[in-house]
Amino acid sequence: MNNEFLKGIKARERVVVLKTVIHLDSQQISLYKDSIVPSYQQMIEVSKKEVYDLNRTIDRKDAEMKLYKYGFVGMSILAILGFIL
C-alpha cells in the first residue's frame, strides 16, 4: 500500500514539473516563431535583390555577346571584301 502511495506522490510531482516544462516550451516556441517570421521576410528581400542583380548581369552579358557576334560578322565581311578587292 505504501509503495502505491509513494508512486502517486511521485506522479503528482512529475505532473507539476511537466506542466512547468510545457509552459516554458510554449513560451520558447512563441519567441522562436516571432524571430523566424522577420528572418524569413528578410531572406525573401535579399533573394529578390539577388535575383534582380543576376538578371541585370545576364542582360549585360547578353548585350556583350551580341556586340561580339555583330563585330565578328562585320570583320568577316570586311575581310572577305578585302580579299575580293
Phi, psi and omega in degrees: 000317180295324178298316179295322178297317178294322177298320178297317179297315179298319180296318178297320177297319178296323179299316180297314181296316181294324175297320177296317179297316179300315180298314180294321178297318180294323176295317180295319179296318179294322176293318180297318180297319180295329179276336183282322183297311177297323178296319178297316179297319179296319178296323178296316179297318178296319179296319178298318179295318179296319179296318179298314180297319180294322177296321177296319178297317178298317179298318178296317179293324177296316178296321179296318179295321177297319179299314178297319181296311181292326176295318179295318179296316180296317179293325178295318179296318178296321178295317179295316178296325178294322178289325181290318183277000000 
